[in-house]
Amino acid sequence: MSNKDLDPMQQLVDVDWDTPELQELLRKTAHLHIDKRDLVNKRTVLLKQGWHTSAAPRPAIWVDTGRAEEQRVLLTQYSLEPGDPVMLEIRRPNRTEFVDAEVLSCRKGQRIGDDGIWVLIVREIKSRPTLATSR
């Protein structure tokens, strides 16, 4: 085997990008994208509907997208309404963190294998709104 056989430049092919067949194939695949879902960290959390600890906790998966934590992506087997207040209970090795949040959006999962999965976007609330009291 010669060095010429190992040269990748010898195997290049000229491509006419304007051929109708290639253009049709490119149009058919234009909507496809790489699914990076398995490359992110997922953490089991408990979600309580409302901002009080007496609500029954329900399991959820927090998808750590690596973006700012003011908005979080959660996967659940139940839907919630936009505007619903929620509390996330995130258990860490040394402590438990409680995060008050509000549901921004909720939609059914659309990917293969998402049967029964809901995708929630929640926004962290730094301080709970106070209710006005009448005197």
LINKA-V249824 format. One line per field, one symbol per residue. phi: phi as a letter, one per 30 degrees, with the letter a starting at -180 (. if undefined). psi: psi as a letter, one per 40 degrees, with the letter a starting at -180 (. if undefined). Layout:
phi: ???
psi: ???
This chain:
phi: .cddddddddcdbdccdcdeddddddddcdddbddcedccdbbdbcccdjcbdddddbdacdcddideddcbcbcbcbcbcejddbbcccccecacccbdbbdcabbddcceiceicccccccdcdbddcddccc
psi: hidddehddeeihhhgeeidddddddddedeiihhedeeihhhhihhhhifieeihiiiihhhheeiiedhihihifiiiihehhihhhhhideihhhhhihhdihiiieiheehehhhhhihhhdhiiihhhi.
